[in-house]
Amino acid sequence: MIARLRSWAVAATETLDDPRADARVVTASLRDIALINRAFGGAAAAVQRLAEYWQDLPRGSTLVLLDVGTGCGDIPAAAARAAARRGITLRLTGIDTHLAAARSARDAGVSAILARGAELPLRSGSADLVLCSKLLHHLPGEAGAALLRELNRVARVGVVLVDIRRSLIAAAGIFLASFPMRFHPATRRDSVISVLRGFTADELGNACARAGVRAAVRSHPGWTLTAAWTPQHAAP
């Protein structure tokens, strides 16, 4: 049963996988995803891991944060608010493939570039911190490895990857929660697919290792996984 559901999810096409998706549906889905990030802890987990890279910096420091697959820019905006409370300024840039996402991110104060995560139009080491939330499960195999290598290439100080811990309970829970949370029907379907496409902690660590990076993987509340590492080219 589990294997059959996962096979269905891997073969399915989510709204955000389709570059021709209707902009209104994309925008509605991104707003729902931002709500999921807040309600189930994805944003908090991302900010927690990012903060490890700025917590010892002196007040007045400035860091460049690149968010790959930024959606509506909710997580980098939350990170900037958290950093500001410590006297740290984050300069935010987002990458996405959807014009509707880029527009939403700009509304959140995130400069946005239209590009693919596996082919970032940026020089090596051009960002201090690189964030990538809930994108890897959309890119199986070599496509995912290419994304991870690009995150590693453009980061100077640290990379934080956020994704979903696979669980049938989580899949059922997000489906049921989607009704009182008033998700768009596309989000209701896509959120179940995303959970079933997710990872175990070991799988996420192995995916990073296959891409040539040594990541510290943690599990967080809300069926969230994070992987963080110092870029290999920056390692002592």
Backbone as CSV, one residue per row, in Angstrom:
resi,resn,N_x,N_y,N_z,CA_x,CA_y,CA_z,C_x,C_y,C_z
1,MET,0.837,-1.209,0.000,0.000,0.000,0.000,0.873,1.262,0.000
2,ILE,1.843,1.309,0.940,2.710,2.474,1.044,3.518,2.649,-0.234
3,ALA,4.075,1.523,-0.722,4.885,1.586,-1.942,4.040,2.045,-3.125
4,ARG,2.790,1.595,-3.194,1.919,1.984,-4.302,1.594,3.475,-4.265
5,LEU,1.312,3.992,-3.062,1.033,5.417,-2.930,2.252,6.260,-3.278
6,ARG,3.427,5.796,-2.857,4.641,6.559,-3.168,4.904,6.551,-4.668
7,SER,4.678,5.432,-5.308,4.869,5.362,-6.761,3.927,6.327,-7.471
8,TRP,2.694,6.405,-6.992,1.735,7.352,-7.575,2.236,8.777,-7.398
9,ALA,2.728,9.104,-6.193,3.170,10.462,-5.908,4.379,10.842,-6.752
10,VAL,5.328,9.933,-6.904,6.535,10.218,-7.673,6.194,10.479,-9.137
11,ALA,5.197,9.760,-9.654,4.812,9.916,-11.057,3.900,11.116,-11.300
12,ALA,3.308,11.657,-10.238,2.341,12.745,-10.389,3.038,14.065,-10.700
13,THR,2.271,15.006,-11.249,2.772,16.352,-11.533,2.061,17.337,-10.614
14,GLU,2.829,18.019,-9.783,2.256,19.049,-8.922,2.122,20.358,-9.693
15,THR,1.288,21.229,-9.188,1.070,22.529,-9.835,2.385,23.260,-10.063
16,LEU,3.245,23.279,-9.061,4.486,24.035,-9.166,5.534,23.321,-10.008
17,ASP,5.266,22.081,-10.416,6.156,21.386,-11.352,5.891,21.809,-12.790
18,ASP,4.750,22.437,-13.010,4.306,22.763,-14.366,4.598,24.236,-14.683
19,PRO,5.554,24.512,-15.558,5.862,25.913,-15.871,4.716,26.644,-16.560
20,ARG,3.735,25.898,-17.074,2.592,26.515,-17.759,1.379,26.667,-16.843
21,ALA,1.548,26.379,-15.566,0.419,26.457,-14.634,-0.147,27.872,-14.584
22,ASP,-1.461,27.953,-14.423,-2.145,29.230,-14.350,-1.587,30.069,-13.196
23,ALA,-1.268,31.311,-13.472,-0.637,32.177,-12.476,-1.504,32.338,-11.233
24,ARG,-2.827,32.367,-11.396,-3.706,32.525,-10.238,-3.652,31.307,-9.337
25,VAL,-3.559,30.117,-9.941,-3.456,28.886,-9.151,-2.099,28.825,-8.457
26,VAL,-1.040,29.214,-9.180,0.297,29.245,-8.576,0.309,30.174,-7.366
27,THR,-0.246,31.364,-7.515,-0.269,32.325,-6.416,-1.051,31.789,-5.222
28,ALA,-2.204,31.165,-5.481,-3.000,30.589,-4.394,-2.237,29.463,-3.700
29,SER,-1.562,28.626,-4.479,-0.785,27.524,-3.908,0.360,28.044,-3.049
30,LEU,1.029,29.082,-3.518,2.143,29.638,-2.761,1.673,30.230,-1.433
31,ARG,0.507,30.877,-1.444,-0.031,31.405,-0.189,-0.361,30.269,0.774
32,ASP,-0.898,29.185,0.262,-1.198,28.027,1.105,0.088,27.418,1.664
33,ILE,1.121,27.332,0.834,2.393,26.770,1.284,3.000,27.632,2.385
34,ALA,2.889,28.960,2.240,3.379,29.849,3.294,2.631,29.597,4.605
35,LEU,1.327,29.352,4.510,0.542,29.028,5.704,1.002,27.706,6.302
36,ILE,1.257,26.712,5.455,1.775,25.426,5.927,3.115,25.628,6.627
37,ASN,3.984,26.434,6.041,5.298,26.684,6.636,5.177,27.275,8.030
38,ARG,4.225,28.198,8.204,4.029,28.810,9.519,3.384,27.834,10.498
39,ALA,2.338,27.145,10.042,1.534,26.330,10.948,2.235,25.046,11.372
40,PHE,3.035,24.464,10.486,3.624,23.155,10.769,5.124,23.208,11.038
41,GLY,5.693,24.390,11.123,7.048,24.501,11.622,8.157,24.544,10.597
42,GLY,7.834,24.488,9.310,8.889,24.521,8.306,9.680,25.814,8.327
43,ALA,8.979,26.939,8.467,9.667,28.232,8.515,10.520,28.334,9.769
44,ALA,9.995,27.892,10.908,10.750,27.970,12.163,12.006,27.108,12.096
45,ALA,11.899,25.922,11.513,13.067,25.041,11.397,14.128,25.664,10.510
46,ALA,13.704,26.268,9.399,14.654,26.913,8.495,15.378,28.057,9.189
47,VAL,14.634,28.909,9.891,15.244,30.046,10.577,16.189,29.569,11.676
48,GLN,15.802,28.521,12.372,16.650,27.968,13.437,18.008,27.526,12.889
49,ARG,17.994,26.803,11.765,19.263,26.335,11.191,20.067,27.499,10.615
50,LEU,19.399,28.451,9.964,20.109,29.610,9.427,20.764,30.420,10.545
51,ALA,20.069,30.549,11.669,20.572,31.369,12.772,21.891,30.840,13.317
52,GLU,22.146,29.561,13.150,23.410,28.997,13.621,24.607,29.642,12.923
53,TYR,24.373,30.194,11.742,25.471,30.797,10.984,25.680,32.275,11.322
54,TRP,24.691,32.900,11.958,24.888,34.315,12.293,24.918,34.582,13.797
55,GLN,24.670,33.564,14.616,24.512,33.811,16.049,25.772,34.359,16.719
56,ASP,26.953,34.075,16.166,28.187,34.564,16.793,28.756,35.793,16.089
57,LEU,28.054,36.319,15.101,28.539,37.497,14.392,28.268,38.759,15.206
58,PRO,29.094,39.770,15.052,28.845,41.025,15.779,27.644,41.765,15.223
59,ARG,26.980,42.507,16.081,25.870,43.342,15.634,26.358,44.295,14.560
60,GLY,25.502,44.540,13.586,25.874,45.396,12.472,26.384,44.637,11.265
61,SER,26.537,43.311,11.403,26.998,42.504,10.268,25.899,42.397,9.212
62,THR,26.316,42.199,7.980,25.389,42.012,6.857,25.743,40.720,6.125
63,LEU,24.720,39.939,5.821,24.896,38.700,5.073,23.955,38.694,3.872
64,VAL,24.392,38.082,2.795,23.536,37.865,1.628,22.902,36.490,1.758
65,LEU,21.574,36.443,1.731,20.838,35.173,1.787,20.150,34.947,0.452
66,LEU,20.478,33.835,-0.183,19.836,33.421,-1.426,18.862,32.298,-1.116
67,ASP,17.607,32.442,-1.534,16.584,31.421,-1.317,16.206,30.821,-2.662
68,VAL,16.561,29.561,-2.859,16.320,28.876,-4.134,14.983,28.144,-4.056
69,GLY,14.068,28.499,-4.971,12.696,28.008,-4.893,11.940,28.817,-3.856
70,THR,12.036,30.140,-3.972,11.590,31.021,-2.894,10.083,31.091,-2.724
71,GLY,9.298,30.718,-3.758,7.849,30.831,-3.622,7.460,32.277,-3.402
72,CYS,6.700,32.545,-2.350,6.296,33.925,-2.091,7.246,34.638,-1.136
73,GLY,8.414,34.055,-0.886,9.430,34.725,-0.086,9.161,34.748,1.398
74,ASP,8.255,33.903,1.876,7.876,33.955,3.288,9.007,33.550,4.233
75,ILE,9.792,32.528,3.855,10.835,32.064,4.770,12.017,33.033,4.833
76,PRO,12.563,33.505,3.693,13.640,34.491,3.835,13.192,35.766,4.556
77,ALA,11.944,36.170,4.365,11.439,37.345,5.085,11.411,37.081,6.588
78,ALA,11.002,35.863,6.986,11.005,35.503,8.411,12.429,35.456,8.947
79,ALA,13.363,34.951,8.130,14.769,34.904,8.548,15.317,36.309,8.747
80,ALA,14.955,37.223,7.857,15.436,38.596,7.975,14.929,39.244,9.258
81,ARG,13.686,38.961,9.628,13.140,39.533,10.871,13.875,38.967,12.090
82,ALA,14.148,37.646,12.046,14.858,37.029,13.171,16.278,37.566,13.281
83,ALA,16.951,37.723,12.152,18.314,38.242,12.168,18.343,39.685,12.665
84,ALA,17.351,40.474,12.261,17.302,41.880,12.667,17.209,42.010,14.184
85,ARG,16.532,41.059,14.826,16.433,41.102,16.286,17.799,40.898,16.943
86,ARG,18.747,40.308,16.221,20.118,40.129,16.713,21.050,41.201,16.174
87,GLY,20.493,42.188,15.470,21.318,43.247,14.934,22.035,42.881,13.652
88,ILE,21.565,41.823,12.967,22.171,41.346,11.729,21.245,41.712,10.568
89,THR,21.806,42.219,9.486,21.030,42.531,8.288,21.200,41.420,7.257
90,LEU,20.089,40.930,6.743,20.117,39.966,5.644,19.671,40.661,4.364
91,ARG,20.479,40.580,3.339,20.090,41.037,2.010,19.530,39.839,1.264
92,LEU,18.268,39.944,0.859,17.505,38.791,0.374,17.392,38.769,-1.143
93,THR,17.705,37.588,-1.713,17.463,37.338,-3.133,16.804,35.974,-3.260
94,GLY,15.779,35.880,-4.094,15.085,34.618,-4.316,15.230,34.156,-5.750
95,ILE,15.166,32.858,-5.927,15.184,32.226,-7.251,13.908,31.422,-7.393
96,ASP,13.220,31.564,-8.510,12.065,30.707,-8.782,11.873,30.612,-10.295
97,THR,11.118,29.603,-10.704,10.859,29.419,-12.131,9.550,30.057,-12.568
98,HIS,8.708,30.429,-11.614,7.395,30.982,-11.936,7.400,32.497,-11.782
99,LEU,6.929,33.203,-12.798,6.829,34.657,-12.722,5.908,35.072,-11.580
100,ALA,4.819,34.329,-11.369,3.896,34.661,-10.281,4.596,34.570,-8.930
101,ALA,5.496,33.601,-8.775,6.253,33.481,-7.526,7.194,34.659,-7.363
102,ALA,7.886,35.029,-8.431,8.808,36.164,-8.364,8.079,37.430,-7.945
103,ARG,6.894,37.650,-8.485,6.117,38.834,-8.116,5.702,38.790,-6.651
104,SER,5.283,37.608,-6.174,4.881,37.481,-4.768,6.071,37.707,-3.846
105,ALA,7.241,37.167,-4.232,8.441,37.342,-3.414,8.833,38.811,-3.329
106,ARG,8.735,39.508,-4.451,9.080,40.937,-4.442,8.153,41.716,-3.528
107,ASP,6.880,41.315,-3.485,5.940,41.962,-2.571,6.345,41.759,-1.115
108,ALA,7.077,40.657,-0.840,7.536,40.364,0.524,8.899,40.974,0.815
109,GLY,9.447,41.738,-0.137,10.731,42.385,0.071,11.925,41.567,-0.348
110,VAL,11.687,40.541,-1.176,12.765,39.665,-1.638,13.019,39.944,-3.113
111,SER,14.218,40.378,-3.464,14.561,40.537,-4.877,14.525,39.166,-5.536
112,ALA,13.870,39.047,-6.682,13.642,37.733,-7.273,14.205,37.641,-8.679
113,ILE,14.768,36.466,-8.979,15.336,36.159,-10.282,14.631,34.917,-10.814
114,LEU,14.270,34.936,-12.092,13.686,33.761,-12.721,14.818,32.854,-13.218
115,ALA,14.914,31.667,-12.646,15.967,30.732,-13.028,15.646,29.366,-12.429
116,ARG,16.345,28.341,-12.914,16.215,26.982,-12.382,17.271,26.772,-11.301
117,GLY,16.874,26.044,-10.268,17.796,25.805,-9.166,19.031,25.030,-9.558
118,ALA,18.908,24.161,-10.543,20.047,23.344,-10.971,20.973,24.093,-11.927
119,GLU,20.595,25.317,-12.311,21.425,26.121,-13.215,21.375,27.573,-12.741
120,LEU,21.973,27.837,-11.609,21.886,29.167,-11.015,22.775,30.153,-11.782
121,PRO,22.218,31.296,-12.190,22.978,32.277,-12.973,23.816,33.185,-12.079
122,LEU,24.574,32.584,-11.173,25.346,33.309,-10.175,26.752,32.731,-10.094
123,ARG,27.695,33.574,-9.746,29.070,33.094,-9.644,29.248,32.288,-8.352
124,SER,30.255,31.470,-8.302,30.541,30.655,-7.125,30.833,31.548,-5.919
125,GLY,30.273,31.169,-4.770,30.494,31.916,-3.544,29.865,33.287,-3.520
126,SER,28.838,33.514,-4.337,28.250,34.860,-4.431,27.245,35.147,-3.327
127,ALA,26.806,34.136,-2.568,25.893,34.341,-1.443,26.550,33.818,-0.172
128,ASP,26.335,34.510,0.917,26.859,34.008,2.190,26.101,32.751,2.606
129,LEU,24.793,32.858,2.630,23.935,31.742,3.029,23.006,31.391,1.878
130,VAL,22.776,30.098,1.692,21.838,29.636,0.672,20.792,28.754,1.345
131,LEU,19.542,29.071,1.085,18.401,28.336,1.624,17.655,27.682,0.478
132,CYS,17.159,26.482,0.706,16.315,25.808,-0.286,15.274,25.002,0.466
133,SER,14.017,25.403,0.365,12.951,24.779,1.145,11.955,24.043,0.258
134,LYS,11.818,22.752,0.521,10.786,21.904,-0.085,10.841,21.896,-1.609
135,LEU,12.046,21.944,-2.136,12.243,21.847,-3.576,12.840,20.505,-3.973
136,LEU,13.684,19.943,-3.113,14.420,18.738,-3.494,13.489,17.578,-3.827
137,HIS,12.374,17.451,-3.103,11.498,16.307,-3.367,10.822,16.390,-4.741
138,HIS,10.893,17.557,-5.373,10.380,17.695,-6.737,11.379,17.191,-7.784
139,LEU,12.621,16.936,-7.371,13.705,16.658,-8.320,14.397,15.346,-7.961
140,PRO,13.897,14.234,-8.455,14.508,12.946,-8.114,15.825,12.720,-8.863
141,GLY,16.633,11.830,-8.305,17.830,11.356,-9.007,18.848,12.442,-9.288
142,GLU,19.371,12.420,-10.518,20.441,13.331,-10.909,19.993,14.782,-10.890
143,ALA,18.715,15.049,-11.156,18.228,16.425,-11.104,18.371,16.993,-9.690
144,GLY,18.068,16.173,-8.682,18.233,16.610,-7.305,19.693,16.791,-6.939
145,ALA,20.554,15.889,-7.414,21.985,16.008,-7.138,22.552,17.287,-7.756
146,ALA,22.079,17.625,-8.965,22.541,18.853,-9.617,22.131,20.077,-8.808
147,LEU,20.912,20.058,-8.263,20.473,21.161,-7.405,21.385,21.301,-6.194
148,LEU,21.680,20.206,-5.520,22.506,20.257,-4.321,23.911,20.769,-4.635
149,ARG,24.453,20.351,-5.757,25.790,20.832,-6.136,25.775,22.334,-6.397
150,GLU,24.692,22.843,-6.990,24.593,24.270,-7.235,24.435,25.055,-5.937
151,LEU,23.645,24.553,-5.005,23.527,25.215,-3.704,24.900,25.319,-3.053
152,ASN,25.639,24.232,-3.099,26.979,24.202,-2.516,27.923,25.176,-3.230
153,ARG,27.795,25.259,-4.544,28.713,26.101,-5.342,28.558,27.574,-5.036
154,VAL,27.314,28.042,-4.924,27.111,29.493,-4.796,27.202,29.987,-3.357
155,ALA,27.227,29.057,-2.381,27.283,29.463,-0.974,28.724,29.716,-0.532
156,ARG,28.894,30.712,0.311,30.214,31.015,0.862,30.350,30.540,2.299
157,VAL,29.255,30.647,3.096,29.322,30.344,4.518,28.538,29.084,4.878
158,GLY,27.301,28.966,4.401,26.488,27.823,4.794,25.301,27.608,3.882
159,VAL,24.824,26.369,3.869,23.636,25.974,3.113,22.650,25.331,4.072
160,VAL,21.383,25.699,3.968,20.313,25.068,4.747,19.258,24.562,3.777
161,LEU,18.995,23.286,3.857,17.989,22.626,3.021,16.849,22.171,3.922
162,VAL,15.625,22.452,3.525,14.440,22.048,4.294,13.581,21.160,3.400
163,ASP,13.112,20.039,3.950,12.169,19.225,3.190,11.253,18.467,4.137
164,ILE,10.484,17.557,3.596,9.398,16.911,4.327,9.805,15.498,4.745
165,ARG,9.497,15.149,5.992,9.703,13.770,6.439,8.485,12.943,6.033
166,ARG,8.714,11.946,5.220,7.623,11.153,4.643,6.873,10.386,5.735
167,SER,5.543,10.432,5.653,4.710,9.778,6.656,3.285,9.676,6.140
168,LEU,2.688,8.504,6.259,1.276,8.364,5.895,0.387,9.180,6.834
169,ILE,0.791,9.255,8.101,0.022,10.064,9.057,0.051,11.527,8.638
170,ALA,1.236,11.999,8.225,1.342,13.392,7.789,0.526,13.638,6.529
171,ALA,0.532,12.677,5.604,-0.236,12.828,4.369,-1.730,12.929,4.671
172,ALA,-2.203,12.055,5.554,-3.620,12.105,5.934,-3.926,13.381,6.706
173,GLY,-2.997,13.787,7.580,-3.217,14.968,8.398,-3.305,16.241,7.575
174,ILE,-2.409,16.389,6.588,-2.435,17.613,5.790,-3.674,17.649,4.903
175,PHE,-4.118,16.478,4.462,-5.348,16.430,3.657,-6.539,16.895,4.495
176,LEU,-6.662,16.375,5.716,-7.787,16.752,6.573,-7.692,18.220,6.991
177,ALA,-6.467,18.667,7.288,-6.283,20.060,7.713,-6.564,21.048,6.587
178,SER,-6.463,20.586,5.354,-6.627,21.500,4.215,-8.032,22.079,4.117
179,PHE,-9.016,21.396,4.704,-10.392,21.897,4.620,-10.618,23.073,5.570
180,PRO,-10.329,22.930,6.880,-10.506,24.110,7.744,-9.523,25.236,7.427
181,MET,-8.367,24.884,6.833,-7.387,25.916,6.482,-7.691,26.546,5.117
182,ARG,-8.733,26.043,4.454,-9.243,26.615,3.209,-8.203,26.651,2.088
183,PHE,-7.520,25.525,1.919,-6.560,25.438,0.828,-7.272,25.428,-0.522
184,HIS,-6.585,25.935,-1.520,-7.039,25.770,-2.894,-7.039,24.267,-3.205
185,PRO,-7.993,23.771,-4.005,-8.018,22.337,-4.326,-6.693,21.818,-4.876
186,ALA,-5.977,22.638,-5.638,-4.675,22.205,-6.164,-3.688,21.973,-5.033
187,THR,-3.710,22.823,-4.023,-2.813,22.656,-2.887,-3.173,21.410,-2.096
188,ARG,-4.470,21.137,-1.960,-4.915,19.959,-1.217,-4.311,18.694,-1.835
189,ARG,-4.391,18.592,-3.160,-3.825,17.434,-3.857,-2.296,17.443,-3.778
190,ASP,-1.710,18.599,-4.056,-0.257,18.681,-4.129,0.407,18.433,-2.784
191,SER,-0.226,18.875,-1.700,0.390,18.700,-0.386,0.491,17.219,-0.019
192,VAL,-0.514,16.435,-0.400,-0.448,14.994,-0.149,0.664,14.372,-0.991
193,ILE,0.755,14.771,-2.252,1.817,14.265,-3.121,3.182,14.618,-2.550
194,SER,3.350,15.849,-2.099,4.633,16.284,-1.565,5.057,15.457,-0.359
195,VAL,4.114,15.201,0.553,4.457,14.406,1.738,4.896,13.004,1.334
196,LEU,4.209,12.420,0.377,4.559,11.064,-0.058,5.847,11.034,-0.862
197,ARG,6.242,12.178,-1.438,7.528,12.278,-2.132,8.678,12.595,-1.188
198,GLY,8.371,12.818,0.086,9.375,13.262,1.036,10.430,12.216,1.331
199,PHE,11.190,12.448,2.385,12.360,11.638,2.702,12.290,11.110,4.127
200,THR,13.055,10.060,4.399,13.462,9.771,5.769,14.746,10.554,6.013
201,ALA,15.141,10.654,7.266,16.381,11.376,7.571,17.573,10.728,6.873
202,ASP,17.626,9.401,6.867,18.738,8.705,6.207,18.731,8.965,4.706
203,GLU,17.551,8.957,4.102,17.470,9.219,2.666,17.961,10.611,2.314
204,LEU,17.607,11.580,3.136,18.050,12.946,2.860,19.565,13.057,3.007
205,GLY,20.113,12.449,4.041,21.555,12.457,4.217,22.278,11.768,3.074
206,ASN,21.726,10.657,2.608,22.347,9.936,1.492,22.270,10.742,0.200
207,ALA,21.154,11.456,-0.016,21.034,12.296,-1.213,22.116,13.371,-1.218
208,CYS,22.362,13.966,-0.052,23.417,14.974,0.043,24.783,14.347,-0.218
209,ALA,25.018,13.178,0.366,26.310,12.517,0.192,26.572,12.176,-1.268
210,ARG,25.534,11.736,-1.973,25.705,11.395,-3.400,26.054,12.635,-4.229
211,ALA,25.624,13.808,-3.753,25.952,15.053,-4.450,27.307,15.607,-4.031
212,GLY,27.963,14.919,-3.079,29.299,15.324,-2.685,29.368,16.282,-1.524
213,VAL,28.279,16.399,-0.741,28.305,17.296,0.417,28.053,16.502,1.699
214,ARG,28.704,16.949,2.776,28.559,16.289,4.076,27.613,17.130,4.928
215,ALA,26.387,16.700,5.040,25.343,17.495,5.691,24.984,16.925,7.053
216,ALA,24.634,17.812,7.973,24.081,17.418,9.270,22.565,17.475,9.157
217,VAL,21.923,16.316,9.249,20.471,16.217,9.065,19.794,16.171,10.428
218,ARG,18.726,16.932,10.573,17.942,16.924,11.802,16.467,16.772,11.477
219,SER,15.747,16.181,12.418,14.297,16.067,12.329,13.672,17.086,13.275
220,HIS,12.612,17.738,12.807,11.948,18.790,13.571,10.456,18.458,13.698
221,PRO,9.755,19.105,14.625,8.299,18.909,14.700,7.619,19.279,13.384
222,GLY,6.455,18.695,13.158,5.697,19.000,11.952,6.193,18.257,10.730
223,TRP,6.819,17.109,10.952,7.316,16.273,9.850,8.260,17.054,8.931
224,THR,9.143,17.809,9.559,10.114,18.603,8.814,11.511,18.043,9.016
225,LEU,12.276,17.994,7.942,13.690,17.634,7.986,14.509,18.824,7.510
226,THR,15.688,19.001,8.121,16.634,19.979,7.610,17.984,19.310,7.420
227,ALA,18.727,19.810,6.455,20.117,19.415,6.241,20.919,20.686,6.108
228,ALA,22.021,20.790,6.812,22.839,22.006,6.749,24.299,21.611,6.636
229,TRP,25.037,22.428,5.892,26.463,22.155,5.746,27.233,23.415,5.402
230,THR,28.531,23.380,5.719,29.461,24.395,5.256,29.866,24.007,3.844
231,PRO,29.824,24.944,2.913,30.198,24.595,1.523,31.561,23.901,1.477
232,GLN,31.646,22.843,0.715,32.850,22.029,0.718,34.076,22.821,0.282
233,HIS,33.886,23.770,-0.626,35.019,24.576,-1.054,35.483,25.552,0.013
234,ALA,34.597,25.765,1.046,34.935,26.691,2.132,35.424,25.951,3.367
235,ALA,35.331,24.615,3.338,35.716,23.840,4.507,37.223,23.906,4.714
236,PRO,37.712,23.919,6.004,39.144,23.976,6.243,39.827,22.691,5.831
